[in-house]
Amino acid sequence: MKELKQNNMIYRNIAVKLSFIIMFFCGFVNAQNTTSFPIVSTETKASIVIDDKDAEVVQIAAKMLVDDIFKVSGKQISSKDKQAPFQIIAGTLGQSKLINEFVVNNKIDVSDVKGKWETFKILVVENPSKNIKKSLVIIGSDRRATAYGLLEISRMIGVSPWEWWADATPNKQLNLELNITNTKYGSPSVKYRGIFLNDEDWGLQKWAALNFEPETGDIGPKTYAKVFELLLRLRANTIWPAMHTCTKAFYHYPQNKVVADKYAIVIGSSHAEPMLCNVNAEWNHDTMGEYRYDTNAEVIKNLFKKRAKETANYDGIYTVGMRGEHDSPMIVGEDDTDSQVKLLERVITDQRNILKNYTVKGEQKPQAFVPYKEVLHYYQNGLKLPEDITLVWTDDNYGYMRQLSNPEEQKRSGGAGVYYHTSYWGRPHDYLWLNSTNPVLMWEEMAKAYEFKSRDLWILNCGDIKPHEYNIELFLDMAWDMTNYKESESVKKHMTNWTAREFGSEKSNAITAILFEQNRLAYQRRPEFMAWSQVEPIIKSGETELTQYHYGDEVSTRIDAYQELMNSAEVIKGDIPSHKQDAFYQLVYYPIIGAASLNNKWLYAFKNDFVAKQGRKSASFFGEKSMESYNRIVSETKYYNETMKNGKWNHIMSMAPRHLPVFSKPTIATTTENSKPKLGIALESYQMELNNKIVNSYANVLPVFNAYTQNSYYIDLFVTGSGTVNWEAKPKADWIKITKTSGELNKNKLEERLWVTIDWDKVPEGENKKEAPLGHDYQLIPPSYKVNSMIDFVTKDTVTSIGVSTFNPKFKALDSYHGFIEDKGFISINAENSTSKKAGKVASWDVFEGIGYTGKVAVALPRSAESETEIASIVKNSPVLEYDFYSFNFGQADVYLQAVPTHALYEGRGVRCAVAIDDANPVIVDFQTFDRSETWKQNVLKNAAVESAKQIINKSGKHTLKIWMVDSGVMIDQILIDLGGWKKSYMFPPETKM
């Protein structure tokens, strides 16, 4: 009975309308009056009518729509009934006799579709003939456009593009009625849009070979058909096929290209695969010799000719140029750049002649040149490239575009494109498991590329497709219609609508919030980078840069953030309907639990090692938590592969791609046994635990509490030895507040963290008198205006005193001050929180949301604004951010700026800003890195570029930090003015602000 009620709730009558969500994902223009169209109801069923002679992809899309309607309604509609009173009529102009006649007979204006690239319109025509009451008409400018139009109806009835690839089961609806406006879709913002299946060794290839397509034992035509179906649903048109040695070449299986043509998918190839040739799989050294164009050109050209002939009658984009095998530089006899450039020019000339010989006269085969890695160096050093070839710019493999078209290159007839990564194998470290690329960063870089005319080809390296579902869809939605993505907030809007489509509008905000938080944490450091190891060569795990004793303990802070994220995911999962559980698991739950667990495995391991060195018995607890996190990854991955959907995805998800050290089982440190239990104490800001045996260890005084920043600091109490310790905390002043004043430590509770704060209403005003420092450098707040006391920690046989010192001057100048202020020798600022900002002659500062360590960055726009490099011009013409701050110290200060580690737009531009304090002359700060330098490696591992400039603070009191634009597009994340007090930490300390 309960199940029957649930089914009745699911099988409810719903009149499907073109909601805000649908409009956001579809895009629209020319909206007119809305007309209803019933697809299925209790009284009627529409039919789908298409011309049998229309393109095969149109037949495929029509069949997909019929199946989708059945999945939603449980009713099978006809695809042949021309007498039905309600008909969905679809066809391609000039190719479908049916649609051509329908357009003429009903006087439909198709001028906005005819001759356009991948453009379609959807409209309702009433009473088009005596037998038909209404026709839902889909008119496509070409075969793909018509297919997209048919699948747009699938979206409208609630079928997700991920209905198969992420098991996104649609809600059941007995009645399907659409409200349609006369709407034109397209032409797309980017001509060719698609994905690159790459590094498939541990996921897609194993899944296809062992599970989905065992008859082929590889990624073959059956698998590609499913991939192409997904691409059609996402309005994509291009693929770079899988090309690792574990996979046979795409053209090894003759049916692959046939299937691609049926689905109207354009085949391209990566930077390492010239002329659609998979060199990794197709080059045989025994029979073909060396893969060197300077010594073996004829054999290499024979391979190119073979492929050009084989693909002459199919859609393809031919990558020209040449690299070495396995993503390596081309081997040449001469190592100098000029010789390499000349040889590459010869390769391209020969390739173009081959294509000309296998192309029908008058037809132009699309060609692409990908200046990737060393090839970019050749291009920058004078390589002459025919103008009709598309320049495909690449990111640096970590999400930051290396270069884009300059004003002259933007005029090229071949245009430009983008090759972008959300998955990568290589140095400084792979990220092949989870989707850890921030979507707002991807938006920012793609918006920049689009602005600088990269509009002809967009390819996303998405690894195994899973678990990159969201970023794939965002990337392709932007490529379809970039006008929907003008601001950084567009990404959150897109994700909110995406989660609403998949899981319902009532849950979309909560799901979007946890996904954004996951992205923020991954931006600070990707899960795959948490071992502080590197590849090429592979090194074992290193020492974390996260501090465990400064600024509230960065390791524990990150543990808490991920625990909160997991808790939220668990709560939401409990509210997801049963038919949506599998999709939620794949799109939200597994990525979050996986990222949190890999983080926690390492974070708890770092804590285990740290506390073991302090002799804490709690080392065993943290070791167990690390192992628990590892086991969670194992169990969740096993469920994903073997249990979910009865093993549909078995072998698709590897928890350890390449079996790198970051994925290994944790190594646990232990402490030596002490027979007698003792109370151990460790204070925030000290690596050394309190130790009375060492003279002047200075680990017994908390950092200074500042009345203007109202700090809180922790004290860790822990047990050494075996047994029970009872303790009591006795503050010596009533203004000292502590979260707990007594407790017991034993094998069940090995340590406890107490937080100390100050009741500032009770603290006496500090006197302006000099005092001797306490022996450490936390007294950078001048040693005056102090009010000192202590906390006694008492056990049955010991009393240990912890110093508490407050800085409480009550300066009148600060009575009504609201701004940034010094704390322990530094001022920390989130860049988006400027006190004021002044526009420049042509540019101004703005804020992007959803990127950066704090979730927002300051950015100078428009990107087209010319650079200002002369100091006088900077002051006169550039926009400026101003940050008012108050310092208690004076003298030389280092102004550290943390920026998003982007690259210069093109030669002549940079990644620079200028800084000054008060009226000093600006000092230019440069964030640009080159090639694969050590600085670049550290920047991409941290998603941060940190540079500094020295400034003089000439007196204590109020000051203003100014940051001017030098190059537009630079994104400033955080700022730290260091007067000598900043301690080693991964991130800048939290904002010091009143």
URJOBEL-V227332 format. One record per backbone hydrogen bond with DSSP energy under -0.5 kcal/mol. CO is the residue of the C=O (numbers start at 1). NH is the residue of the N-H. If there is no record, write none. Layout:
co=CO nh=NH
co=CO nh=NH
This chain:
co=1 nh=5
co=2 nh=6
co=3 nh=7
co=4 nh=8
co=5 nh=9
co=6 nh=10
co=7 nh=11
co=10 nh=12
co=12 nh=14
co=12 nh=174
co=14 nh=16
co=17 nh=19
co=19 nh=23
co=20 nh=24
co=21 nh=25
co=22 nh=26
co=23 nh=27
co=29 nh=184
co=35 nh=180
co=37 nh=178
co=39 nh=46
co=40 nh=176
co=44 nh=41
co=46 nh=78
co=47 nh=49
co=47 nh=88
co=49 nh=90
co=51 nh=54
co=55 nh=58
co=55 nh=59
co=56 nh=60
co=57 nh=61
co=58 nh=62
co=59 nh=63
co=60 nh=64
co=61 nh=65
co=62 nh=66
co=63 nh=67
co=64 nh=68
co=65 nh=69
co=66 nh=70
co=67 nh=71
co=68 nh=72
co=69 nh=73
co=69 nh=75
co=70 nh=74
co=72 nh=173
co=75 nh=77
co=78 nh=48
co=80 nh=82
co=81 nh=84
co=85 nh=133
co=85 nh=134
co=86 nh=47
co=87 nh=89
co=87 nh=136
co=88 nh=49
co=88 nh=90
co=89 nh=138
co=90 nh=51
co=91 nh=93
co=91 nh=140
co=92 nh=95
co=92 nh=96
co=95 nh=97
co=96 nh=100
co=97 nh=101
co=98 nh=102
co=99 nh=103
co=100 nh=104
co=101 nh=105
co=102 nh=106
co=103 nh=108
co=104 nh=107
co=108 nh=110
co=110 nh=113
co=110 nh=114
co=113 nh=116
co=116 nh=118
co=117 nh=188
co=119 nh=141
co=120 nh=185
co=121 nh=139
co=122 nh=183
co=123 nh=137
co=124 nh=126
co=125 nh=135
co=129 nh=132
co=131 nh=133
co=132 nh=129
co=133 nh=127
co=134 nh=87
co=135 nh=125
co=135 nh=137
co=136 nh=89
co=137 nh=123
co=137 nh=139
co=138 nh=91
co=138 nh=140
co=139 nh=121
co=140 nh=93
co=142 nh=146
co=143 nh=147
co=144 nh=148
co=145 nh=149
co=146 nh=150
co=147 nh=151
co=148 nh=152
co=149 nh=153
co=150 nh=153
co=150 nh=154
co=151 nh=155
co=152 nh=156
co=153 nh=157
co=154 nh=159
co=155 nh=158
co=158 nh=160
co=160 nh=163
co=162 nh=166
co=162 nh=168
co=167 nh=169
co=167 nh=583
co=168 nh=160
co=172 nh=12
co=175 nh=14
co=175 nh=177
co=176 nh=39
co=176 nh=40
co=178 nh=37
co=178 nh=180
co=180 nh=35
co=181 nh=183
co=183 nh=122
co=184 nh=29
co=185 nh=120
co=191 nh=193
co=192 nh=458
co=193 nh=237
co=193 nh=238
co=194 nh=460
co=195 nh=197
co=195 nh=240
co=196 nh=198
co=196 nh=462
co=199 nh=202
co=200 nh=203
co=200 nh=205
co=200 nh=206
co=203 nh=207
co=204 nh=208
co=205 nh=209
co=206 nh=210
co=207 nh=211
co=207 nh=212
co=208 nh=213
co=213 nh=216
co=213 nh=217
co=213 nh=218
co=218 nh=220
co=220 nh=224
co=221 nh=225
co=222 nh=226
co=223 nh=227
co=224 nh=228
co=225 nh=229
co=226 nh=230
co=227 nh=231
co=228 nh=232
co=229 nh=233
co=230 nh=234
co=231 nh=236
co=232 nh=235
co=237 nh=266
co=238 nh=195
co=239 nh=241
co=239 nh=268
co=240 nh=197
co=244 nh=247
co=249 nh=252
co=249 nh=253
co=250 nh=253
co=252 nh=254
co=253 nh=256
co=253 nh=257
co=254 nh=258
co=255 nh=259
co=256 nh=260
co=257 nh=261
co=258 nh=262
co=259 nh=263
co=260 nh=265
co=261 nh=264
co=266 nh=239
co=266 nh=268
co=267 nh=317
co=268 nh=241
co=270 nh=273
co=273 nh=276
co=274 nh=277
co=276 nh=278
co=277 nh=279
co=278 nh=281
co=278 nh=282
co=279 nh=283
co=282 nh=284
co=283 nh=285
co=284 nh=288
co=285 nh=289
co=290 nh=292
co=292 nh=296
co=293 nh=297
co=296 nh=300
co=297 nh=301
co=298 nh=302
co=299 nh=303
co=300 nh=304
co=301 nh=305
co=302 nh=306
co=303 nh=307
co=304 nh=308
co=305 nh=309
co=306 nh=310
co=307 nh=311
co=309 nh=312
co=311 nh=314
co=315 nh=267
co=316 nh=366
co=317 nh=319
co=318 nh=320
co=318 nh=368
co=319 nh=275
co=320 nh=370
co=328 nh=324
co=336 nh=340
co=337 nh=341
co=338 nh=342
co=339 nh=343
co=340 nh=344
co=341 nh=345
co=342 nh=346
co=343 nh=347
co=344 nh=348
co=345 nh=349
co=346 nh=350
co=347 nh=351
co=348 nh=352
co=349 nh=353
co=350 nh=354
co=351 nh=355
co=352 nh=356
co=353 nh=357
co=354 nh=358
co=355 nh=358
co=356 nh=359
co=360 nh=363
co=363 nh=365
co=364 nh=366
co=366 nh=318
co=367 nh=390
co=368 nh=320
co=369 nh=371
co=369 nh=392
co=370 nh=372
co=372 nh=375
co=373 nh=376
co=373 nh=377
co=374 nh=378
co=375 nh=379
co=376 nh=380
co=377 nh=381
co=378 nh=381
co=378 nh=383
co=379 nh=382
co=383 nh=385
co=386 nh=389
co=387 nh=414
co=390 nh=369
co=390 nh=392
co=391 nh=393
co=391 nh=417
co=392 nh=371
co=393 nh=419
co=394 nh=402
co=394 nh=403
co=399 nh=401
co=400 nh=396
co=401 nh=903
co=406 nh=410
co=408 nh=411
co=409 nh=412
co=412 nh=415
co=415 nh=391
co=416 nh=455
co=416 nh=456
co=416 nh=457
co=417 nh=393
co=418 nh=459
co=419 nh=395
co=420 nh=461
co=424 nh=426
co=424 nh=431
co=428 nh=535
co=431 nh=424
co=434 nh=436
co=436 nh=438
co=438 nh=442
co=439 nh=443
co=440 nh=444
co=441 nh=445
co=442 nh=446
co=443 nh=447
co=444 nh=448
co=445 nh=449
co=446 nh=450
co=447 nh=451
co=448 nh=452
co=449 nh=454
co=450 nh=453
co=453 nh=416
co=453 nh=455
co=455 nh=191
co=456 nh=192
co=457 nh=418
co=458 nh=194
co=459 nh=420
co=459 nh=461
co=460 nh=196
co=460 nh=462
co=461 nh=422
co=461 nh=423
co=462 nh=465
co=463 nh=198
co=464 nh=466
co=465 nh=468
co=468 nh=472
co=469 nh=473
co=470 nh=474
co=471 nh=475
co=472 nh=476
co=473 nh=477
co=474 nh=478
co=475 nh=479
co=476 nh=480
co=477 nh=481
co=479 nh=190
co=480 nh=189
co=481 nh=484
co=482 nh=485
co=487 nh=490
co=488 nh=491
co=488 nh=492
co=489 nh=493
co=490 nh=494
co=491 nh=495
co=492 nh=496
co=493 nh=497
co=494 nh=498
co=495 nh=499
co=496 nh=500
co=497 nh=501
co=498 nh=502
co=499 nh=503
co=500 nh=504
co=504 nh=507
co=504 nh=508
co=505 nh=509
co=507 nh=511
co=508 nh=512
co=509 nh=513
co=510 nh=514
co=511 nh=515
co=512 nh=516
co=513 nh=517
co=514 nh=518
co=515 nh=519
co=516 nh=520
co=517 nh=521
co=518 nh=522
co=519 nh=523
co=520 nh=524
co=521 nh=525
co=526 nh=529
co=527 nh=530
co=529 nh=532
co=531 nh=542
co=534 nh=539
co=547 nh=554
co=547 nh=555
co=549 nh=685
co=550 nh=553
co=550 nh=554
co=553 nh=557
co=554 nh=558
co=555 nh=559
co=556 nh=560
co=557 nh=561
co=558 nh=562
co=559 nh=563
co=560 nh=564
co=561 nh=565
co=562 nh=566
co=563 nh=567
co=564 nh=568
co=565 nh=569
co=566 nh=570
co=567 nh=571
co=568 nh=572
co=569 nh=573
co=570 nh=574
co=571 nh=575
co=572 nh=575
co=572 nh=576
co=573 nh=576
co=577 nh=580
co=577 nh=581
co=578 nh=581
co=579 nh=169
co=580 nh=584
co=581 nh=585
co=582 nh=586
co=583 nh=587
co=584 nh=588
co=584 nh=589
co=585 nh=590
co=588 nh=592
co=589 nh=593
co=590 nh=594
co=591 nh=595
co=592 nh=596
co=593 nh=597
co=594 nh=598
co=595 nh=599
co=596 nh=600
co=597 nh=601
co=598 nh=602
co=599 nh=603
co=600 nh=604
co=601 nh=605
co=602 nh=606
co=603 nh=607
co=604 nh=608
co=605 nh=609
co=606 nh=610
co=607 nh=611
co=608 nh=612
co=609 nh=613
co=610 nh=614
co=611 nh=616
co=612 nh=615
co=616 nh=619
co=617 nh=620
co=618 nh=622
co=619 nh=623
co=620 nh=624
co=621 nh=625
co=622 nh=626
co=623 nh=627
co=624 nh=628
co=625 nh=629
co=626 nh=630
co=627 nh=631
co=628 nh=632
co=629 nh=633
co=630 nh=634
co=631 nh=635
co=632 nh=636
co=633 nh=637
co=634 nh=638
co=635 nh=639
co=636 nh=640
co=637 nh=641
co=638 nh=642
co=638 nh=643
co=639 nh=643
co=639 nh=644
co=643 nh=646
co=644 nh=647
co=644 nh=648
co=644 nh=649
co=645 nh=648
co=647 nh=650
co=649 nh=652
co=652 nh=654
co=656 nh=659
co=657 nh=660
co=660 nh=663
co=661 nh=664
co=674 nh=722
co=675 nh=677
co=678 nh=680
co=678 nh=720
co=680 nh=718
co=681 nh=690
co=682 nh=716
co=683 nh=686
co=691 nh=694
co=693 nh=695
co=694 nh=697
co=700 nh=803
co=704 nh=706
co=705 nh=707
co=705 nh=807
co=706 nh=709
co=706 nh=710
co=706 nh=711
co=713 nh=756
co=714 nh=684
co=715 nh=717
co=715 nh=754
co=716 nh=682
co=717 nh=752
co=718 nh=680
co=719 nh=617
co=720 nh=678
co=722 nh=677
co=725 nh=745
co=727 nh=743
co=728 nh=794
co=729 nh=731
co=730 nh=792
co=733 nh=736
co=735 nh=737
co=735 nh=759
co=737 nh=757
co=741 nh=729
co=743 nh=727
co=745 nh=725
co=746 nh=749
co=749 nh=746
co=750 nh=719
co=752 nh=717
co=752 nh=754
co=754 nh=715
co=755 nh=739
co=756 nh=713
co=757 nh=737
co=758 nh=760
co=759 nh=762
co=759 nh=763
co=767 nh=769
co=767 nh=785
co=776 nh=779
co=777 nh=780
co=778 nh=781
co=782 nh=784
co=783 nh=771
co=785 nh=808
co=786 nh=767
co=787 nh=806
co=789 nh=804
co=790 nh=732
co=791 nh=793
co=791 nh=802
co=792 nh=730
co=792 nh=794
co=793 nh=800
co=794 nh=728
co=798 nh=795
co=800 nh=793
co=802 nh=791
co=803 nh=702
co=804 nh=789
co=805 nh=705
co=806 nh=787
co=806 nh=808
co=807 nh=707
co=808 nh=766
co=811 nh=814
co=812 nh=815
co=814 nh=817
co=819 nh=994
co=820 nh=886
co=825 nh=979
co=825 nh=981
co=826 nh=823
co=827 nh=977
co=828 nh=992
co=829 nh=831
co=829 nh=975
co=830 nh=833
co=832 nh=834
co=836 nh=882
co=838 nh=880
co=843 nh=840
co=844 nh=861
co=846 nh=859
co=848 nh=857
co=855 nh=850
co=855 nh=851
co=857 nh=848
co=858 nh=972
co=859 nh=846
co=859 nh=861
co=860 nh=969
co=861 nh=844
co=862 nh=865
co=865 nh=968
co=867 nh=869
co=870 nh=874
co=871 nh=875
co=872 nh=876
co=873 nh=877
co=873 nh=878
co=874 nh=878
co=877 nh=841
co=877 nh=842
co=879 nh=965
co=880 nh=838
co=881 nh=963
co=882 nh=835
co=882 nh=836
co=883 nh=961
co=884 nh=820
co=885 nh=959
co=886 nh=822
co=887 nh=957
co=891 nh=953
co=893 nh=895
co=893 nh=951
co=894 nh=896
co=894 nh=978
co=895 nh=949
co=896 nh=976
co=897 nh=899
co=897 nh=947
co=898 nh=973
co=898 nh=974
co=899 nh=945
co=900 nh=902
co=905 nh=404
co=906 nh=909
co=909 nh=908
co=911 nh=927
co=912 nh=966
co=912 nh=967
co=913 nh=925
co=914 nh=964
co=915 nh=923
co=916 nh=918
co=916 nh=962
co=917 nh=920
co=923 nh=915
co=925 nh=913
co=930 nh=933
co=933 nh=937
co=934 nh=938
co=935 nh=939
co=936 nh=940
co=937 nh=941
co=938 nh=942
co=939 nh=943
co=939 nh=944
co=944 nh=946
co=945 nh=899
co=945 nh=947
co=947 nh=897
co=949 nh=895
co=951 nh=893
co=951 nh=953
co=952 nh=954
co=953 nh=891
co=957 nh=887
co=959 nh=885
co=960 nh=918
co=961 nh=883
co=962 nh=916
co=963 nh=881
co=964 nh=914
co=966 nh=868
co=967 nh=970
co=970 nh=860
co=970 nh=972
co=971 nh=900
co=972 nh=858
co=973 nh=831
co=974 nh=898
co=975 nh=829
co=976 nh=896
co=976 nh=978
co=977 nh=827
co=977 nh=979
co=978 nh=894
co=991 nh=993
co=992 nh=821
